[in-house]
Amino acid sequence: MKVRRNKKQITSFRKLIKTSKVKLENKLKNKQFKQQSTLKKYRKEQRKLRQAVKDAVSKKPIPLEDPREKQPGKRIEREEEEEAATLPLDMMDEDDLKLMKDLGQRASFLTRDLSSSEPVHAKKRKHEYIIDKYEKIPRTLQTAPEKELIHLLPIKDKSGIIPQTREKPVIDSNKDEEDQEAARELEEEIIDDPIRELTIEEHLIERKKKLQEKKMHIAALASAILSDPESNIKKLKELRSMLMEQDPDVAVTVRKLVIVSLMELFKDITPSYKIRPLTEAEKSTKIQKETQNLREFEEGLVSQYKFYLENLEQMVKDWKQRKLKKSNVVSLKAYKGLAEVAVKSLCELLVALPHFNFHNNIIVLIVPLMNDVSKLISEMCCEAVKKLFKQDKLGQASLGVVKVISGFVKGRNYERKWKKAEEKLERELREAEASESTEKKFKLHTETLNIVFVTYFRILKKAQRSPLLPAVLEGLAKFAHLINVEFFDDLLVLHTLIESGDLSYQESLHCVQTAFHILSGQGDVLNIDPMKFYTHLYKTLFKLHAGATNEGVEIVLQCLDVMLTKSRKQVSQQRALAFVKCLCTLALHVLPNSSIGILATTRKLMHTFPKTDLLLDSESQGSGVFLPELDEPEYCNAQNTALWELYALRRHYHPIVQKLAAHLIAGAPSEGSEALKPELSRRSAAKLFEAYSMAEMTFNPPVETSNPKIKGKVLQGDSFLNEDLNQLIKRYSQ
């Protein structure tokens, strides 16, 4: 029979603290009762055995062996061995022991089970009364303390069998009482000393310790993955499981660290190609071990990357929905911080892994967040999309972003359906293909631009009061030379916007710039009179000044270059004269960098339209009087005026303005003493405006410092005043 070990552990101190007083008392009582019951049972069995031996010594029972049994010697010898191994003979007197040995030669009753009432031999029922008699004999109490023995195997020599025993240690009742007393003391201490709460300093120390352990664990996992990604790809799952950290003290910080760590790991270990799923034929084909390891690595990588993106998406959704989960240890206030880290990781992956799987899914997540209420998240997403546009040489990722943006704008309910593209975008690049053809790139870029301009003109027509309008006008002005002919009919919308009066001055300039970009390119075949745009720019030039509108000078310079220089064939002499006169006047009341840009534009116009040099002559060239207040440049009689502003600008405090003014007075020569240096003559007006800007509060060129030595007596006080004035002051002051 196997002895079953007691696997019950000792009650820990933490559990004892949580246990109530009543429950602890019940546990102690049950333990004491169990020990007492076991001890009583053991002592009862020992007393029963000893009493049976004594009863057997006082009586001479009839032998129970079968008289017909053969070989009585061997049987007696075997019974003697069993007797020596069973009975505690050292507890008997010498006379009793001698008597028992004599009885052992005649009877075998000692081999019976004394605790049983059934006879050994079923046929000999006449001796059954002997066993019953043993059981009915009253048992006497012993005054002396009893010793408990453990019976060992006997030793047999020539003299007979020698029994072997060993004293069993008796359970000390005093020790048991001491244990009970210790338990009572522990119970009293538990009741008297309640749980001590940690102070703020102790709590912070404990949190710092936990956080340091988590950081070391994250670092170990990340280091193992980086050292051998193929062998340790399963550790990505272990690291990703820490996104569900449940310790409320460090849950938020650990989750943020895991998000960033996984983002950096994916940026480092992802291959430079897209992983496609295996076909059934490829799965059934026998391959080498190295190839099989590579496939397992790719499958695990794609799977963990997918789950990671889903976790990031869920964090953003939880923040948007503001719903607290029942089993979550993160508070609602921490949702925003987690969402910001998740969005930042998505932006990093959008820019770093445009070739890898699930890139379109990231685009779908990022584009709506570009218009998010949170300024931080909106700026992060916009900057990520800008970086993607700049580094995308092929155009695949840019097309995906533009499509999603177009669909997002369409979902705002101020758009109309546009024609679907006739040709679909090719699904994916071949893995072995090193570069794309020029035709394919041109096709992708053309489709991207078409969708961009569809979005632009949709906003121009349907959402003219949208906050997106300034960005749309700026984008149109920048890419107007790439607009397709099919959008030229929408050009009238720009003039309508200008006349509405809802636009700012800078926005109206963008409209003029866009219109002339279109008309100077493919739009020159259109039968559209651009005079209204010339008129608008001419009459609004004097809205520029040295204050807040000084930055608008750069857009004006770009508009003048497109309207006058590049469209010289459509510009009359009267119009050119009017703009030259207006620009010289404007140069008087703007900042120095604006004056430099305007004078550079005037120089270019004088070279483009040579007859404008008549403005340098003070004599009038025709009938009429110059009307500067007239809004029409064609009818203001600019030929009857002169550029007297250049003489005032020649005395300007800025040395570059002085040089340009003197250069124009001399007729803008290309050679001679009044000719400009190459650094001024070869740079465009917009470049000069930017180069001499004072936005950083520095003077360009720097002012030379000089300390002139004044000879003679230093004038002080009223010595600076006029002598006549001094006399007048003295006369009236008396």
Long-range contacts (C-beta under 8 A, 24 or more apart in sequence): 16-186, 16-190, 17-190, 17-195, 19-190, 21-187, 21-191, 24-187, 24-190, 25-187, 28-180, 28-183, 28-184, 28-187, 32-176, 32-180, 35-176, 39-171, 43-146, 46-146, 46-148, 47-139, 47-146, 48-114, 48-115, 48-139, 49-88, 49-114, 50-88, 50-91, 51-137, 51-139, 52-114, 52-134, 53-87, 53-88, 53-91, 53-92, 53-100, 54-92, 54-96, 55-133, 55-134, 55-137, 56-100, 56-103, 56-109, 56-110, 56-134, 57-92, 57-96, 57-99, 57-100, 59-130, 59-133, 60-103, 61-103, 61-107, 61-109, 61-127, 61-130, 62-107, 62-127, 62-130, 63-106, 63-107, 63-108, 63-109, 64-107, 64-108, 64-109, 64-112, 64-119, 64-120, 64-121, 64-124, 64-127, 65-107, 65-108, 66-121, 75-108, 76-104, 76-105, 76-108, 79-104, 79-108, 79-110, 79-111, 80-104, 80-160, 80-161, 81-154, 81-156, 81-161, 82-110, 82-111, 83-110, 83-111, 84-154, 84-161, 84-162, 84-163, 85-151, 85-153, 85-154, 85-163, 86-110, 86-151, 87-151, 87-163, 88-149, 88-151, 88-165, 89-163, 90-149, 90-163, 90-165, 91-147, 91-149, 203-249, 206-249, 207-249, 207-250, 210-247, 210-249, 210-250, 211-250, 211-253, 211-254, 214-242, 214-245, 214-250, 214-253, 214-254, 214-257, 215-257, 217-242, 218-242, 218-254, 218-257, 218-258, 218-261, 222-261, 222-264, 222-265, 225-265, 225-269, 226-265, 226-268, 226-269, 229-269, 229-297, 229-301, 230-293, 230-294, 230-297, 233-296, 233-297, 233-300, 233-301, 233-304, 234-300, 236-262, 236-265, 236-300, 236-301, 236-304, 237-304, 239-265, 240-304, 240-307, 240-308, 240-311, 243-311, 245-329, 246-329, 247-329, 248-329, 251-329, 251-330, 252-330, 252-334, 252-337, 252-338, 255-330, 255-338, 256-337, 256-338, 256-341, 259-312, 259-338, 259-341, 259-342, 259-345, 260-341, 260-345, 262-308, 262-345, 263-345, 263-348, 263-349, 266-305, 266-308, 266-349, 266-353, 267-348, 267-349, 267-352, 267-353, 269-301, 270-301, 270-305, 270-353, 270-356, 271-298, 271-356, 272-355, 273-355, 273-431, 274-355, 274-356, 274-357, 274-428, 274-429, 274-431, 275-301, 275-302, 275-356, 275-357, 276-428, 302-357, 305-356, 305-357, 305-358, 306-357, 306-358, 309-346, 309-349, 309-358, 309-361, 309-362, 312-342, 312-345, 312-346, 312-365, 313-342, 313-365, 315-339, 315-342, 316-342, 316-343, 316-365, 316-369, 336-374, 339-377, 340-374, 340-376, 340-377, 340-380, 343-369, 343-377, 343-380, 343-381, 344-380, 347-380, 347-381, 347-383, 347-384, 348-384, 350-384, 350-385, 350-388, 351-384, 351-387, 351-388, 351-391, 354-388, 354-392, 354-396, 354-397, 359-397, 359-400, 360-400, 363-397, 363-400, 363-401, 363-404, 364-404, 367-401, 367-404, 367-405, 367-408, 368-408, 370-405, 371-408, 394-436, 394-441, 394-444, 395-441, 395-444, 395-445, 395-448, 396-425, 396-429, 396-444, 398-444, 398-448, 399-425, 399-444, 399-447, 399-448, 399-451, 402-448, 402-451, 402-452, 402-455, 403-451, 405-455, 406-451, 406-452, 406-454, 406-455, 409-455, 409-458, 409-459, 410-458, 412-463, 414-458, 414-459, 414-462, 414-463, 414-466, 415-458, 415-462, 416-458, 416-462, 418-454, 421-447, 421-450, 449-479, 449-482, 449-484, 450-484, 452-479, 453-479, 453-483, 453-484, 453-487, 457-487, 457-490, 457-493, 460-490, 460-493, 460-494, 460-497, 461-490, 461-493, 464-497, 464-500, 464-502, 465-502, 469-503, 469-507, 470-504, 470-506, 470-507, 470-510, 473-503, 473-507, 473-510, 473-511, 473-514, 474-510, 476-510, 476-514, 477-510, 477-513, 477-514, 477-517, 477-555, 477-558, 480-513, 480-514, 480-517, 480-518, 480-521, 481-517, 481-518, 481-520, 481-521, 483-517, 483-518, 483-521, 483-522, 485-522, 488-518, 488-522, 488-523, 488-526, 491-515, 491-518, 491-523, 491-526, 491-528, 495-532, 495-533, 498-536, 505-540, 505-543, 505-549, 505-552, 506-551, 506-552, 506-555, 508-536, 508-540, 509-537, 509-552, 509-555, 509-556, 509-559, 510-555, 512-536, 512-537, 512-559, 512-563, 513-555, 513-558, 513-559, 513-562, 516-559, 516-562, 516-563, 516-567, 517-562, 519-567, 520-562, 520-566, 520-567, 530-563, 530-567, 530-570, 531-634, 533-563, 534-563, 534-575, 534-633, 535-631, 535-632, 535-633, 537-563, 538-578, 538-579, 538-582, 538-631, 538-632, 538-633, 539-631, 541-582, 541-583, 541-586, 542-582, 542-585, 542-586, 544-586, 544-590, 544-594, 545-589, 545-590, 546-589, 546-590, 546-591, 546-594, 550-590, 550-591, 550-594, 553-590, 553-594, 553-597, 553-598, 553-689, 554-597, 554-686, 554-689, 554-690, 557-597, 557-598, 557-601, 557-685, 557-686, 557-689, 558-686, 560-601, 560-605, 561-601, 561-604, 561-684, 561-685, 561-686, 564-605, 564-608, 565-604, 565-605, 565-608, 568-608, 568-609, 571-609, 572-634, 573-609, 573-611, 573-612, 574-633, 574-634, 574-635, 574-638, 574-639, 575-633, 575-634, 576-605, 576-608, 576-609, 576-611, 576-612, 577-609, 577-612, 577-614, 577-615, 577-638, 577-639, 578-633, 578-634, 578-636, 578-638, 579-605, 579-633, 580-605, 580-606, 580-609, 580-612, 580-615, 580-638, 580-643, 581-615, 581-626, 581-628, 581-638, 581-641, 581-643, 582-628, 582-633, 584-643, 584-645, 584-646, 584-649, 585-628, 585-645, 587-645, 587-649, 587-657, 588-645, 588-648, 588-649, 591-694, 592-652, 592-654, 592-656, 592-657, 592-692, 592-694, 593-688, 593-689, 593-690, 593-691, 593-692, 593-693, 593-694, 594-689, 595-649, 595-652, 595-654, 595-657, 596-654, 596-656, 596-657, 596-660, 596-688, 596-689, 596-692, 597-685, 597-686, 597-688, 597-689, 598-685, 599-649, 599-657, 599-660, 599-661, 599-664, 600-660, 600-680, 600-683, 600-684, 600-685, 600-688, 601-685, 602-664, 603-660, 603-663, 603-664, 603-668, 604-685, 606-664, 606-667, 606-668, 607-668, 613-667, 614-639, 615-639, 615-641, 615-642, 615-643, 616-642, 616-643, 616-665, 616-667, 617-642, 618-642, 655-701, 656-680, 656-692, 656-701
